[in-house]
Amino acid sequence: MSQTDELVRSATGTSAADTGGWWRKPFSVFQTNLQEIDATMDVEAVLDVIEAQGATTWLINTGGISSFYPTDLPYQTRIPFLIDRPSGDLIGDAVKAAKARGIRVLSRLDFSKVAPRIAREHPEWLFVSPKGAPQIYNTLYSTCPSRPYYQERSLDILDEVIDRYEIDGFFFNWFDFSEMDYSRVYHGVCHCDDCHAGFAAYAGGKALPDGPGHPHYSEWLAFADEVATTLCAKIATHISNRRADAALVLKRGAPIVYYEANNAFGREPWHHNTSENVSAHMTGLPEVSLLVNSVSFVDMPYRMSGEQPEMFAQYLLQAIARGGNPSTYIMGAPGRIPYANLPEAARIEGFHRDHHDVYTGLQPASNIALVRPNPVRRADPTYARSVSEYRGLYSGLVEANLPFDTLSEEFLTKIAVEGRLDAYQMVILPDRHRGGRCAGWLRSGGRPCRADRQQRHHRRGRGRAGNRSRRHACWRTDDRCRALVHLCHRCGAGRGKCLRLPAQRGAGLRQLCPSRLETARGKAGPARAPGALRSAGEMLWPRAK
C-alpha cells in the first residue's frame, strides 16, 4: 500500500482505489424517514414525488430498530403494519418499482437503539451511563459501537438485506457513541465493560472519563473516533465483498461520506456551514464522494415544522457549488407532513440533475486556503477561540469576494503528501498551528499566513527560529472584530500603509503592509508586498522566487 493510500485508509477507513462505483458521478437523493404507519404507503406515488423533486436516488428506512420488510432475524422488530400491505414487504415493493423507473435505492439502517424485548435478552449490547444506567429514549434502548450488536449483528442484518433485494447502497443513521439523546439530554460517556477495556488499552490504562469536564475526555474523543472509523472500514469491506456495486454512506470511512446540513434551536447560526464542510471534504478527500443531507425541518424535536425555504435553499446551493451531491430529507411519506420548502428544493435539485455533465469532476480551483481547526480538539479549552478566529477569517474572505478553499487540519498531512498544497499561494493557518505538516510546501516557497494571539518579534540571526520568521508572515488577531492584522518584521505593528479589505458587520481582514518585507530568502522585497490588494479585488500572494 502506498503512503497516500495508507493516509486515506487511516483517515477514513476506505481505500483510495475505490473510484469506480456509480457514486463517483453526480447524483441526488430524496430521503423519506418513515414512521411505522408509513409501511402501507403507495410506492408509485412516492416515486412520482421523487422524480418531481429532481432526485435520482431514494433513501428509505429498511431495518435495525424497525424492520420494514419481513425479517427472520430475532434481533430486529418487524413493523406490525406490514400485515396491512398486500405483499407484506414495503422494501420489496419499493425496490421493484424504483428499478422500473431507473431510480436507485439506498437502504437506511439504524443500529443505535433496540426494542425493550431485545434489550432484555441482550443487555451486553447496551449503552451504560457512568451511573450504571441504560439510556432509554421513547422506550428504545441505546446500544454501544464497542459492543457485539454494532460489531457483529449489524453484518448479519446487512447480509439478510443483500440476499433479498437489489439494493444500491446502505446508510447507517446515528453511527456513533450516544452521549446525548434526540432531546439533547446528556447521558455521559458509555461505561460498558467493552468501553472500559478498550479505552484502557488505547490510553495506557487511564481511567475512562464521564464527560467533557474530565481531564481524559479529549483522549476519549480520539478513542471514540478510532472505534467508529475502524468499524466503518470493517463494514465497508464486508459490503464490498458481498456486493461490489453497492455503496456505503457514513459520516466517515465509507465510499460515500455523509454530511447533514441542518438547523437547531439554541445553536449559534453559522450560515456558511454547508459550504465550509463541503469544501473541507473536497480538498481533503477528493477521491471519496460526499452526500449533503439537507434537513427540511427546523430541528429534530420540531420535525413537523418546515425550515424556511430560503434557508433550506442555501443548504442545497452551497452543496452543489462546492461539488457535493444534494439530498432532500423529509419525515414520513411525502404529503403527510407539509414542507413549504420542497418546491424550492425541486428547482435546485432538478437543475443539478439536468446538468450532471457540468457537475462531473468538479475540482477546487482557488489559490488561497483557510485551515479549519480539527473538531477532535473540541474538548481543548482553546478550541472555541480557534473556531471563533477561523470563522472571522472565513467571513472576511467571503466579504472581500476572495475565492478560497477550506482545508481541514486533520487532512493537512495527506494533502501535503499528495502534492496538492502546491496549488495554493497562501495558506492561512489556525491559532496555535505549528505548520509542520506544511514543511515541504514551505521549502518550495509557499507563503503561510499564521494567526496568533500574541505578537511575535522576529529577528534575524537567531538560528532556526530566525529562518522560520522569514518564511512566516507574523499576525495578531483581534477578537473583538475578528480581524487579522499584519505586523512588519522590522517596523512592528501600526507602521506602514494600511490596506483594508471590504468588510461589514465587524468581521473582516486587515493588513498593515510595510514598505519593504523580507521574502523567504531573507532579502528585501518590493513595495508591492505579498498580500497587496490589487484593483481587481483579489489578494496577491506570489510564491517566493
C-alpha positions in Angstrom: 0.0 0.0 0.0 1.4 3.4 -1.0 1.8 6.2 1.6 -1.1 8.1 0.0 -3.4 5.0 0.2 -2.4 4.5 3.8 -3.3 8.1 4.7 -6.7 7.7 3.1 -7.3 4.4 4.9 -6.2 5.7 8.3 -8.2 8.9 7.9 -11.4 7.5 6.5 -11.4 3.7 6.7 -11.8 3.4 3.0 -9.4 2.8 0.1 -8.1 5.4 -2.4 -8.6 2.7 -5.1 -12.4 2.8 -4.6 -13.1 5.0 -7.6 -15.3 3.0 -10.0 -18.7 2.9 -8.4 -21.9 4.7 -9.6 -21.4 7.2 -6.8 -18.3 8.7 -8.4 -20.6 10.5 -10.8 -23.1 13.2 -9.7 -26.3 12.0 -8.1 -29.1 13.4 -5.9 -31.2 11.9 -3.2 -34.6 12.1 -1.7 -34.8 10.7 1.9 -38.1 9.6 3.5 -37.5 9.0 7.2 -40.6 6.8 7.8 -42.7 6.1 10.8 -44.4 2.7 11.3 -47.7 3.9 9.9 -46.0 4.6 6.6 -45.5 0.9 6.0 -48.6 0.9 3.9 -47.7 3.9 1.6 -48.1 3.9 -2.1 -44.6 3.5 -3.5 -45.6 4.6 -7.0 -47.0 7.9 -5.6 -43.7 8.4 -3.7 -41.7 7.8 -6.8 -43.7 10.4 -8.6 -42.7 12.9 -5.9 -39.0 11.8 -6.0 -38.8 12.4 -9.8 -40.6 15.7 -9.5 -38.0 16.7 -6.9 -35.2 16.1 -9.3 -33.7 13.2 -7.3 -32.1 10.1 -8.9 -31.9 8.1 -5.7 -34.4 7.1 -2.9 -33.1 6.7 0.6 -35.7 4.6 2.5 -35.9 3.0 6.0 -35.2 -0.7 5.9 -34.0 -2.2 9.2 -32.3 -2.0 12.5 -34.6 -0.5 15.1 -37.6 -1.4 13.0 -37.8 -3.7 10.0 -39.9 -2.5 7.0 -39.5 -5.9 5.5 -40.4 -9.4 6.8 -37.2 -10.1 8.6 -36.4 -13.5 10.0 -33.7 -12.3 12.4 -34.7 -12.4 16.1 -32.9 -9.2 17.0 -35.0 -7.0 14.6 -38.6 -5.8 15.2 -40.9 -6.3 12.3 -43.3 -3.4 11.7 -46.8 -4.6 12.6 -48.4 -2.5 9.9 -46.8 -4.7 7.2 -49.7 -7.1 7.6 -52.0 -4.5 6.0 -49.8 -4.3 2.9 -50.8 -6.8 0.2 -47.2 -8.0 -0.3 -46.3 -7.7 3.3 -43.0 -6.2 2.2 -42.5 -2.4 1.7 -38.8 -2.7 0.7 -39.5 -5.4 -1.9 -42.3 -3.2 -3.4 -40.1 0.0 -3.3 -37.1 -1.6 -4.9 -39.1 -3.2 -7.7 -41.0 0.0 -8.6 -37.8 2.2 -8.3 -35.8 -0.1 -10.6 -38.6 0.1 -13.2 -38.1 3.9 -13.3 -34.3 3.8 -13.2 -34.2 5.2 -9.6 -31.5 3.8 -7.3 -32.4 2.7 -3.8 -30.4 3.3 -0.7 -31.3 1.3 2.4 -31.4 3.2 5.7 -30.4 1.2 8.7 -30.2 2.2 12.4 -28.2 0.2 14.9 -28.2 2.9 17.6 -31.2 1.5 19.5 -33.1 -1.7 20.1 -36.6 -2.5 21.3 -37.3 -3.4 25.0 -37.6 -7.1 24.3 -34.2 -7.2 22.6 -32.7 -5.1 25.4 -33.9 -7.6 28.0 -32.5 -10.5 26.0 -29.1 -8.9 25.2 -28.0 -6.4 28.0 -24.4 -7.0 26.7 -25.3 -4.8 23.7 -26.4 -1.7 25.6 -25.0 1.7 26.4 -24.2 2.0 30.1 -24.0 5.5 31.7 -21.3 6.5 34.2 -24.0 5.8 36.8 -24.6 2.3 35.5 -28.0 3.0 33.9 -29.1 2.3 30.4 -30.1 5.1 28.0 -33.8 4.9 27.1 -35.5 7.2 24.6 -39.2 6.7 23.7 -39.0 3.1 25.1 -35.9 2.3 22.9 -32.6 1.3 24.5 -29.4 2.8 23.1 -26.6 0.5 22.0 -22.8 1.0 22.1 -20.5 0.8 19.0 -17.9 -1.1 21.0 -20.3 -3.9 21.7 -21.4 -7.0 19.7 -24.6 -5.6 18.2 -22.7 -3.0 16.2 -19.6 -5.1 15.8 -21.3 -8.4 14.7 -25.0 -8.4 14.4 -25.0 -5.4 12.0 -23.3 -7.6 9.5 -26.0 -10.2 9.8 -28.7 -7.7 9.1 -26.7 -6.4 6.1 -26.4 -9.9 4.8 -30.2 -10.5 5.0 -31.0 -7.3 3.1 -28.3 -8.1 0.4 -29.6 -11.6 0.0 -33.2 -10.4 -0.6 -33.0 -7.1 -2.5 -31.1 -5.4 -5.3 -30.1 -2.5 -3.1 -27.7 0.1 -4.5 -26.2 1.1 -1.2 -26.6 1.4 2.6 -26.8 4.3 5.0 -26.3 3.9 8.8 -28.1 6.5 10.9 -26.5 7.8 14.2 -23.4 5.7 13.7 -21.6 6.9 16.8 -21.5 6.9 20.6 -24.7 8.2 22.1 -23.6 10.7 24.7 -26.7 12.8 24.1 -30.2 11.7 23.0 -32.5 13.4 20.5 -33.9 15.7 23.2 -30.4 16.9 24.0 -30.3 15.2 27.4 -26.7 14.5 28.2 -26.1 10.9 29.5 -22.3 10.9 29.6 -19.6 8.7 28.1 -20.5 5.0 27.8 -19.1 3.0 30.7 -19.8 -0.5 29.5 -17.2 -3.3 30.0 -16.1 -3.1 26.4 -15.5 0.7 26.6 -13.6 0.3 29.8 -11.3 -2.3 28.4 -11.0 -0.5 25.0 -10.1 2.9 26.4 -7.7 1.4 28.9 -5.8 -0.3 26.1 -5.9 2.8 24.0 -4.9 5.3 26.7 -2.3 3.3 28.6 -4.5 2.3 31.5 -6.1 5.7 32.1 -9.5 6.0 33.7 -12.5 6.2 31.5 -13.9 9.8 31.6 -17.6 10.5 32.4 -18.0 13.6 30.2 -16.4 16.8 28.9 -15.3 18.1 32.3 -13.0 15.1 32.8 -9.2 15.6 32.1 -9.2 12.4 29.9 -12.2 13.4 27.8 -10.1 14.7 24.8 -8.4 11.3 24.7 -11.7 9.6 24.8 -12.9 11.6 21.8 -9.9 10.3 19.8 -10.6 6.8 21.1 -14.3 7.0 20.0 -13.3 8.3 16.6 -10.9 5.4 16.1 -13.5 2.8 17.2 -16.0 4.3 14.8 -13.5 4.6 11.9 -12.3 1.0 12.4 -15.9 -0.3 12.4 -16.7 1.7 9.3 -13.8 0.1 7.5 -14.9 -3.3 8.6 -18.5 -2.8 7.3 -17.3 -1.2 4.1 -15.1 -4.2 3.3 -18.0 -6.6 4.2 -20.4 -4.8 1.8 -17.7 -4.6 -1.0 -17.1 -8.3 -0.7 -20.8 -9.2 -0.8 -21.8 -6.7 -3.5 -19.2 -4.6 -5.1 -21.7 -2.3 -6.8 -23.3 -1.3 -3.6 -22.2 1.9 -1.8 -21.9 2.6 1.9 -22.9 6.0 3.3 -21.5 7.1 6.6 -20.1 10.2 8.3 -16.6 8.7 8.0 -14.8 5.7 6.5 -17.1 5.0 3.5 -17.2 5.3 -0.3 -19.9 8.0 0.3 -19.3 10.3 3.2 -22.5 11.8 4.7 -22.8 15.4 5.9 -26.0 16.7 7.4 -27.0 20.4 6.7 -29.5 21.3 9.4 -30.6 23.9 11.9 -31.2 23.7 15.6 -32.7 25.9 18.3 -30.1 27.2 20.7 -27.2 26.8 18.2 -25.4 29.9 17.1 -26.2 30.4 13.4 -23.3 29.9 11.0 -24.7 30.3 7.5 -21.5 29.1 5.8 -21.6 25.7 7.5 -22.5 23.7 4.4 -20.1 25.4 2.1 -17.3 25.1 4.7 -17.8 21.4 5.2 -18.2 20.5 1.6 -15.0 22.4 0.7 -13.1 20.8 3.6 -14.2 17.4 2.3 -13.4 18.1 -1.4 -9.9 19.4 -0.6 -9.1 16.6 1.9 -10.8 13.6 0.3 -11.5 14.3 -3.4 -11.5 10.5 -4.0 -14.5 10.0 -1.7 -18.0 11.1 -2.8 -19.9 13.4 -0.5 -23.7 13.4 0.2 -25.1 16.6 1.7 -28.3 15.6 3.5 -30.3 18.8 3.7 -32.9 18.6 6.5 -36.3 20.1 5.5 -37.5 20.6 9.1 -36.3 23.1 11.7 -34.8 20.6 14.3 -35.4 17.0 15.3 -37.6 17.9 18.3 -39.7 20.1 15.9 -39.6 17.8 12.9 -43.2 18.5 11.9 -42.2 22.2 11.2 -40.6 23.0 7.9 -37.4 25.0 7.5 -37.7 28.5 5.9 -37.5 27.9 2.1 -34.7 30.5 1.6 -32.6 28.9 4.4 -33.2 25.4 3.1 -32.2 26.5 -0.4 -28.8 27.6 0.9 -28.0 24.1 2.0 -28.5 22.7 -1.5 -26.9 25.6 -3.3 -23.8 25.6 -1.2 -23.6 21.8 -1.6 -23.6 21.7 -5.4 -21.5 24.9 -5.7 -18.6 23.1 -3.9 -19.0 19.7 -5.6 -21.3 17.9 -3.2 -24.2 15.7 -4.1 -27.5 17.2 -2.8 -30.2 15.4 -0.8 -33.6 16.5 0.5 -34.6 14.9 3.8 -38.3 14.7 5.0 -40.1 12.9 7.7 -42.7 10.4 6.7 -44.3 9.6 3.4 -44.4 12.6 1.0 -47.5 14.8 1.5 -48.4 13.6 5.0 -46.4 16.5 6.6 -46.5 19.8 4.7 -43.0 21.2 4.0 -43.2 24.6 2.2 -39.5 24.4 1.1 -39.9 21.4 -1.2 -40.7 23.5 -4.4 -37.5 25.4 -3.9 -35.6 22.2 -3.3 -37.1 20.7 -6.5 -35.9 23.7 -8.6 -32.3 23.3 -7.3 -32.0 19.5 -7.4 -33.7 19.5 -10.8 -31.1 21.9 -12.1 -28.4 19.7 -10.7 -29.9 16.6 -12.3 -30.3 18.3 -15.7 -26.7 19.4 -15.7 -24.8 16.4 -14.4 -22.3 16.9 -17.2 -21.3 20.3 -15.7 -21.0 19.0 -12.1 -19.0 15.9 -13.1 -15.3 16.1 -12.0 -15.5 19.5 -10.2 -12.2 20.3 -8.5 -11.2 23.1 -6.1 -9.6 25.9 -8.1 -8.7 28.7 -5.6 -5.1 29.7 -4.7 -6.0 30.7 -1.2 -6.6 28.1 1.6 -8.0 28.6 5.1 -7.3 25.8 7.6 -10.1 24.7 9.8 -9.4 23.5 13.4 -9.7 19.8 13.9 -13.1 19.0 15.6 -11.4 16.2 17.6 -9.8 19.1 19.6 -13.2 20.3 20.8 -12.5 19.4 24.4 -9.4 21.6 24.3 -10.1 24.9 26.2 -8.6 26.8 23.3 -10.8 25.2 20.6 -13.7 27.6 20.8 -11.3 30.5 20.5 -9.7 28.9 17.4 -13.1 28.4 15.8 -14.0 32.0 16.5 -10.9 33.2 14.8 -11.4 30.8 11.9 -14.9 32.0 11.3 -13.8 35.6 11.4 -11.2 34.9 8.8 -13.8 33.0 6.7 -16.2 35.9 6.9 -13.5 38.4 5.9 -12.6 36.4 2.9 -16.2 36.0 1.8 -17.0 39.7 2.3 -13.9 40.6 0.3 -15.1 38.4 -2.5 -11.9 36.4 -2.5 -12.2 32.8 -3.7 -10.7 30.3 -1.2 -10.8 26.7 -0.1 -11.2 25.3 3.3 -8.6 22.7 4.4 -9.4 20.5 7.4 -6.5 20.4 9.8 -6.7 16.6 10.2 -6.1 16.1 6.4 -3.1 18.5 6.0 -0.5 15.7 6.0 -2.5 13.8 3.4 -2.9 16.9 1.2 0.8 17.7 1.5 2.0 14.1 0.7 -0.2 14.2 -2.4 1.4 17.4 -3.5 -1.9 19.3 -3.6 -0.7 22.1 -1.3 1.3 23.4 -4.3 -1.9 24.7 -5.8 -2.1 27.4 -3.0 -0.1 30.6 -2.9 -1.4 31.4 0.5 -2.4 29.1 3.4 -4.0 30.7 6.5 -3.1 28.6 9.5 -5.2 28.5 12.6 -4.3 29.7 16.1 -1.5 27.6 17.7 -0.9 25.6 14.5 2.8 24.8 14.1 2.8 24.3 10.3 5.0 21.2 10.5 2.6 19.4 8.1 3.3 22.1 5.5 7.1 21.8 5.7 7.6 20.6 2.1 5.3 23.3 0.8 7.2 26.0 2.8 10.5 24.7 1.4 9.1 25.1 -2.1 8.4 28.8 -1.4 4.8 28.7 -0.1 3.6 31.7 1.8 1.7 30.9 5.1 -0.4 33.4 7.0 -0.1 32.4 10.7 -2.8 33.6 13.1 -1.6 34.0 16.7 -3.0 35.6 19.8 0.3 37.2 20.8 2.6 39.5 18.8 5.8 37.9 17.8 9.0 39.9 17.4 11.2 38.2 14.7 14.8 39.0 14.5 17.4 37.6 12.1 20.4 35.7 13.2 18.8 33.6 15.8 19.3 30.1 14.3 16.4 28.1 13.1 13.8 30.4 14.7 15.2 33.3 12.7 15.0 31.3 9.5 11.4 30.4 10.1 10.5 34.0 10.8 11.4 34.9 7.3 9.0 32.3 5.9 6.0 33.1 8.1 4.2 36.3 8.0 3.5 37.4 11.5 -0.1 38.0 12.5 -2.0 39.2 15.6 -5.7 38.5 16.0 -8.3 41.0 17.2 -11.1 39.1 18.9 -13.5 42.0 19.1 -13.8 42.5 15.3 -12.5 39.0 14.3 -9.8 40.7 12.3 -6.3 39.8 11.2 -3.6 42.4 11.5 -0.2 42.0 9.7 2.9 43.1 11.7 6.0 44.2 9.9 9.2 42.2 10.8 11.2 45.4 11.0 8.7 48.2 11.9 6.3 46.5 14.2 2.6 47.0 14.5 0.9 50.2 13.4 3.5 51.3 10.8 3.3 51.3 7.1 0.4 51.6 4.8 -2.9 50.1 5.9 -5.0 48.3 3.3 -8.5 47.5 4.5 -10.5 44.8 2.7 -14.2 45.4 2.3 -15.9 44.2 5.5 -19.3 44.6 7.1 -20.8 43.7 10.5 -17.4 43.9 12.3 -15.9 40.8 10.7 -13.1 41.4 8.3 -9.5 41.1 7.3 -7.0 43.9 7.8 -3.4 44.1 6.8 -0.7 46.6 7.6 1.7 46.5 4.6 5.2 47.7 5.3 7.1 49.5 2.6 9.6 46.6 2.4 9.0 43.0 3.5 11.6 40.2 3.8 11.0 37.3 1.5 11.5 33.6 2.2 15.1 34.1 1.1 15.7 36.8 3.7 16.1 39.6 1.1 14.2 42.8 1.0 11.1 42.6 -1.2 9.4 45.3 -3.3 6.9 47.7 -2.0 4.1 45.6 -3.5 4.5 43.0 -0.8 2.7 39.7 -0.6 -0.9 40.4 0.4 -1.3 43.7 -1.5 -4.8 44.2 -2.7 -5.0 44.6 -6.4 -7.5 46.8 -8.2 -9.5 43.7 -9.4 -10.2 43.0 -5.7 -8.0 39.9 -5.3 -5.2 39.3 -2.8 -1.8 38.9 -4.4 0.3 36.3 -2.7 3.2 35.4 -5.1 5.3 32.4 -4.3 8.9 33.1 -3.4 11.3 33.3 -6.3 
